[in-house]
Amino acid sequence: MKVREEASNFLWSAGTAAEPALQKGIKSSDAEVAWRAREILSNLKYGIRPDTPEEVRQLIKQYRDGDNEVRQNIFIKLLETGDKASGALLAIIISERNEALRRNLLNQMGMRVNEIISDLIIQGNWADAEKILESVLDGANDPTSRNDALFCMLVVDLAPKLEKRDRKKEADKIFSKAFDFYQTICADHPQLASCHNNLAWMAVVCQREMEQALTHAQKAVETVPNNPAFLDTLAEIRFQRKEIKEAVELMKKCVQLAPKAGYFRKQLKRFESGDLAAKRPDEDEAFWEGK
């Protein structure tokens, strides 16, 4: 019994790498071996590992046995446990067969979705990453949706990370997917300034499709002339095109429109230096400073 227990824990700890052996195990003529294999596969499917805290295990079991309403409520509780349930959250999202429920769960996760997709792609797991991404973007061409903005932030964060790892082809792949997506949204909703801006910002940060970036940034500003975020995008593109004077004038307007936003003051200083190699200010730290 002890030997079998140790063998089970070894396979369980191995995670997905042990799945081929476990699949063979469930066909075993030995009832106990088959039962152990099924139990481990079920645990792995829902992200339960030997070191998963008991609190999280109990919540996952409730999720596994519940209907859609119960599952949604339990998912919220799992989110509240923080990093302790990270593996379980990913496993649940990937394994959930009800597409409408999966979209609801992803919406509840907010920005954590981007962390999951980014981690999967960095690991080379494109199949699961794209499965989640498709769920996130389903219906994102609705003008009331903010999932398109999540996609922009994902690409802006992920493409440079891939390039630093000498994985340019993968960076091109995620950018192209996003670029095509935004082109379609902008064509379907030509007056949706935020999508034009998201496409332009993504392009200039990723240093791709710069002519298209300029066109869409101009469209965003034309549609909503006094939005400092849209003006910032256009200014960044002008700066990258070495049109320093135009970039400075646009950024001065941003500062006038949002005088308490430290990000714009830092951008203005950067543009006035004319140093194209100067690092762009951290939006998370400075953009909403004092607002």
N, C-alpha and C positions, 0 to 999 in steps of 0.2 A: 504493500500500500504506500509506504514512504517513498519507494523508488518511483512509483507512478505519479505521486504528488509532485516530486521534484522535477520529473520529466514534463509534467503539465505546466508547472511554473516557468520552466525554461522556454517552452514553446510560447507561452503567454507573453513572457518578457520580450521575446524576439519580435513580436508584433506582426506586421503584414508579411515579413520575410518568411514566417512560419506557415502562412496560409496554404501553400501546396501540400505540406505534410499534414496539416489539419484536415484538408479536404479528403485526403486519403484515409485519415483516421475515422471520419464519420461513416465510412463504408466498411469498417472493420467488423468481423464476425464477433469480436469481443465487445459485449454490450457496454462495459465500463469505459473502454477506450473510445467507442463511438460517442458515448454520452459526454465524456470529457472534451472531445474534439468539438462537438456541437456547442458546448458551453463556452469554450474559449473563443470560437468564431463569433458567437453572439456578443460576447464581451468586447471583442475587438471592433466589431461593427459599430458599436455605440461608444467607443473610446474608453472603455474600462480597462485599465492596466493593473498589474499587481500593486503599484504604488498609488493608485487613485484613492483619495481620501474617502472614508466611509460616507460622509455627508453627500459627496458628489455621486457615489455609487447608488445610494438610495434614490436620489433625484433622477438618475438615469433610468433606473428600474421603473419608476413611476412614469417617466416619459415613454418608455418602451411599451408599457401596458395600457397607456391612456388613449382616449380618442383625441381628435384634433384640438378641441378646446383645452383639454387637460395638458396636451403636449405644449401648446403655446404658453400656458401659465407656468409649466415646469421649466420651459426654456428661459423664461424671464428670471426664475430663481437661480438657474445655472449661471446666467450672466452676472448675477449679483455676487456669486462666489469668487469672481475675479479670475486670476491666472490658474487657480486650482482646477478649473473646468475647461481650460483652453483646448486640450486634446479632445474632450468629449463634445464640445461645441462644433468643432470641425467635423468630427465623425458623424454627428447628427445631421449636419447640413448636407454632407455628401450622401448619406444613406437614406435621407427622407425622400420617399417616392411621391408624396403628394406635392405637386409642383406649386399649387397655390399656398400651401402651408409653408413650403420652403421659402417662398418669396416673403411671406410675413415674418418668418424667423430672421431672414437676412436684413429686412428693414429694421427690426428691433436691434440688430447688432450695430447699425450705424457704421462709423469709421473702422470698427474692428474687422469688418468684412475685407477692407483693403489690406489689412495686415495678414489675414488668412490667405488671400489670393496671392499677395506678394511672396509670402513664405513658400507657398506651393510652387510658384514659378521658379524661385531661387533654387528650390530642391529639384527642379526638373520635372515636376508632376503637372504637366500641362493639361492632362485629361481632366483631373478634378478641378483645376483652376478654371478651365473654360466652362465646366459644368456649372460652377458657382457663378461665374461671371455672366453667363447667359441668363441665369435666374435674376441676377441683380438688374440687368439691363432690360428684361422683359417689361414692356410698357414704359420704358424710360423716354420714349418719344412723346409721351404725354407732357404738355407744357407745365403741368403742376408737379411733375416728378422732380426729385433732386438726385436721383440715381445717376443721371448724366454727369453731375458735378463730382460724384464719388469716383466715376471712371476717370475723369480728368486728373484728379488728385492721385489716383493709383498710378497712372502712366507717368506723370511728372516725377513721382517718387521712384518708381521701379526701373524705368528705362536707363537712367544714369547708373543705378546699382548694377544692372546687367552689363553695361558697357565697361564699368570698372573691373568686372570679372572676365573681360575679354569675351563676352557673349553678345556681340553686336547683332548677330542674326536674330537672336531672341528679342533684343530690344527693338529691332525693326519690326518684328512680328507683332508685339503688343502695341507698338505705335500705329502700325498700319491698320490693325483691327479698330483701334480707337478713332483714327482719322476717318476711316470709312463710315464708322458709326455717326460721327459728328457731321460729316458731309450730308448724310441722309437726313438727320434731324434738321439741319439748317435749311435744306431744300424743302422739307415738309413744313417748316415753321420759320419762314424768312424774317419775321419780325421778332423772333425770340432772341433778344440781344445776349442773354446769358450763354446760350449755346455757341453763338458766334465767338463770344469772348473766351469760353472754355477751349474751343478748338484753337484759337489764336495763341492762348497762353501755353497750352500743351505743346504746340508746334515750336514756339520760340524757346521754351525751356529745354526741349529735346533737340533743338537745333536741326529741325527738319521742316520741309515744305514752307520755307520762309515767305515766299511770295503769297501763298494762300493765307499764311498767318496775317500778313499785312491787310489783305483784302477783308478778312473776317473781323479783324480788330477795328478797321475803319467802319464796317457795317454796324458793329456793336455800339460804337461811339456816335455814329449817325443816328441810330435808333434811340439811344439814351445818352444825350450829350454830357450830362453832368454827373455821371457815375464815376467816382474816383478809381474804383477797381478796373473799370473798362479803360479809362484813360491811362492807368498804370501799364496795362497790357500793351497798348499802342506805343507808349513811351519806351517800354523795354524793347519792342521790335525796332523802333527808330534808332535806339542806342546800338543794338546789335548790327544794324545796317550802317553804323558810323555816321548817322545823322544826329550828331550830338546836340546841335542848337535846337532842333525840333524836340528831341527827347527832354531837354532841360525845360523848355517852355511848357510842355505837357505836364511835367512833374511839378512845376510851380503851381499849375492849376490844381493838381491833386492836393497839394499842401494847403492851398486856399480853401478848398472844399472840405478838407478834413484836417484842420490845424493841429488836433491833438493826437493824430496817428503818427507815431514815431517811425513806422515803416516808410512812409512817404518822405519824411525828412532825410532818412538814410539813403533812400533811392536818389533824391535830389543831389546829395553830396557825392554819391557814386557817379552820377551822370556828369556833374560839373568837373569831376576829375578827368573824365575822358578815358579812363582806364578800362578797356574792354575785359581785362582779366580780373578785375575787382569782383569779389564775391558778392552775389546778390543778398540783401538782408534777409534774415529769417522771418518769414511771414508769421509763423506761430508765436514768435517772441514779440514782434514789434507792430504787426499790422493793426491790431485793435487796442494798442496801448493808449490808455486814457479815454477811450470812447465809452 
